[in-house]
Amino acid sequence: MAGVHERNGSWRVLFNLRGKKHAFTLGRVTEAEARSKADQVAYLLMRIGQAWRRSRRASPWSRT
């Protein structure tokens, strides 16, 4: 999941990856652009999670 935060006219994208909080600044963009970028980040996080789970299942050392 990813979200956006606006402060003083500048937007940031906030997200969690493997239990740690991360953020990056978009700068002075419209709210629609900020939300669009957050949607892209959420999609990438979903794909990272899928790849991580797939690699854990494929590993001969995994316990699943």
TIMI-29076 format. One record per residue (C-alpha): residue in three letters; y, z, x. Coordinates in steps of 0.02 Angstrom, whole numbers, padded with zeros to 5 digits, always signed. Layout:
BEGIN
ALAYZX/...
This chain:
BEGIN
MET+00000+00000+00000/ALA+00176-00039+00060/GLY+00344+00008-00010/VAL+00527-00025+00023/HIS+00673+00089+00053/GLU+00858+00045+00050/ARG+00991+00141+00146/ASN+01170+00085+00174/GLY+01128-00093+00122/SER+00984-00111+00245/TRP+00802-00122+00190/ARG+00646-00051+00273/VAL+00462-00080+00235/LEU+00356+00079+00240/PHE+00166+00081+00250/ASN+00016+00184+00307/LEU-00112+00117+00429/ARG-00265+00221+00470/GLY-00180+00383+00420/LYS-00016+00355+00512/LYS+00152+00312+00435/HIS+00239+00156+00498/ALA+00400+00066+00455/PHE+00500-00083+00509/THR+00677-00135+00468/LEU+00716-00295+00377/GLY+00904-00276+00386/ARG+01027-00336+00256/VAL+00920-00438+00137/THR+00905-00442-00051/GLU+00792-00321-00141/ALA+00682-00467-00196/GLU+00658-00521-00014/ALA+00616-00343+00037/ARG+00487-00324-00101/SER+00412-00493-00057/LYS+00389-00437+00124/ALA+00312-00273+00065/ASP+00189-00373-00040/GLN+00142-00474+00115/VAL+00116-00314+00214/ALA+00007-00241+00075/TYR-00099-00399+00076/LEU-00120-00390+00266/LEU-00167-00206+00256/MET-00299-00248+00125/ARG-00372-00384+00238/ILE-00371-00267+00388/GLY-00466-00139+00285/GLN-00594-00269+00232/ALA-00621-00327+00412/TRP-00636-00147+00473/ARG-00767-00104+00341/ARG-00862-00266+00375/SER-00867-00231+00562/ARG-00929-00053+00530/ARG-01073-00121+00425/ALA-01117-00251+00556/SER-01117-00127+00699/PRO-01289-00071+00757/TRP-01215+00102+00791/SER-01148+00130+00616/ARG-01233+00259+00507/THR-01215+00163+00343/
